[in-house]
Amino acid sequence: MAAAAGAAPRLEPFCVAEERSGHCAVADEGYLYVWGGYVSVEENEVYLPNDELWIYEIDSGLWSMHLMEGELPPSMSGSCGSCIKGNFFLFGGFDDKGYSNRLYYVNLRSRNGTYLWKKITDFKGQPPTPRDKLACWVYKDRLIYFGGYGCRKQSELSDCFDVHDAFWEGQMFWGWHNDVHVFDTTKKTWYQPTIKQTRMDDLHSLNLDSWVWSGKINTTGEKPRSRSWHTLTPVTDDRLFLFGGLSSDNVPLSDGWIYSVKSNEWQQLTYLPKSRPRLWHTACLGKEAEVMVFGGSKDDLHFLDTGHCSDLLIFQTQPYSLLRLSLDCIGRNAILLESQMALLPPRLLEEALDKITFWSAANYRQEKKAKAEYLEETSAS
């Protein structure tokens, strides 16, 4: 488990992180870290505390909450989180004061368990304009940001800004960016590469060495529905996992697809549950090509902003190893196998105990959820 220093007051057994959308999540060395986002309370948007870091241990399935210190970012939604060598970088976002273009980082591998935010101010170059809902890639110790939603003055309008709304009195324009900005974490330098060719709709790729957009990629075979607010997560060097989002006809989606770069084909994972729609969630790569989806909303946020989720969905994208299958079997049948546990080698025993905790927590949460749903149905009838 993560170090106890800096931890919040004791939480209930098998607790989970609070429900939220528009948050940030990164995975590093066997842990999933969640920060920020918002929930709806009586039709008001309430930002989650900026000093709380929720940590999920992948092996045991346990959540813990740690209090953060230092130069805290404001409580925001729509920020962009990424991780390089144990450092969690946070850029942009939106709060009650508007859009942000500030960059923060925190060391997630702190030996004393203290998580200290630092605001990067001694940078060179020009950062992107304030925005939220942007995307990021990590490449060669560089953070590569694309797009995002924000506002600009009339004098700042350019071809890389698609106007969505306008306030003529103040000559302010809101819309989507389609520019690329790079932050070199070793040199602490911002720069904007000269992009060759233009991006279009649908599926595209950007060569991060030549800065050339591919243009529209015409895939073969069946294709996913058009959507926004989805996630696209690399699971191997040539495979991407697409999950959820909001369709063009405003339907929350729960389908999952694998895109193969090598074959240029989409394949739908038909074994995934159809009753767990998510949009504006996060998706991080776990162990054995698992994708961990946390939070997000199950409703169309434009019309019903009440369906924020707190459950963690774990999707299998490839066959598990024999060791993983064996440990899962032990975890699910701990009582039956209790007398034989002492026969395991020490290292294997430690992994088995983690799996027992994992399945105990999963069963507890499932029973608690089923009970809550039963009580809700009973009170409604």
Secondary structure by P-SEA (a helix, b strand, c coil): ccccccccccccccccccccccbbbbbcccbbbbbbbccccccbbbbccccbbbbbcccccbbbbbbbbccccccccbbbbbbcccbbbbcbbbcccccccbbbbbbccccccbbbbbbbcccccccccccccbbbbbcccbbbbcbbbbccccccccccccccccccccccccccccbbbbbcccccbbbbcccccccccccccccccccccccccccccccccccccbbbbbccccbbbbbbccccccccccbbbbbbccccbbbbccccccccccccbbbbbcccbbbbbcbbbcccccccccccccbbbbbbcccccaaaaaaaaaaacccccccccccccaaaaaaaaaaaaaaaaaaaaaaaaaaaaaaaaaaac
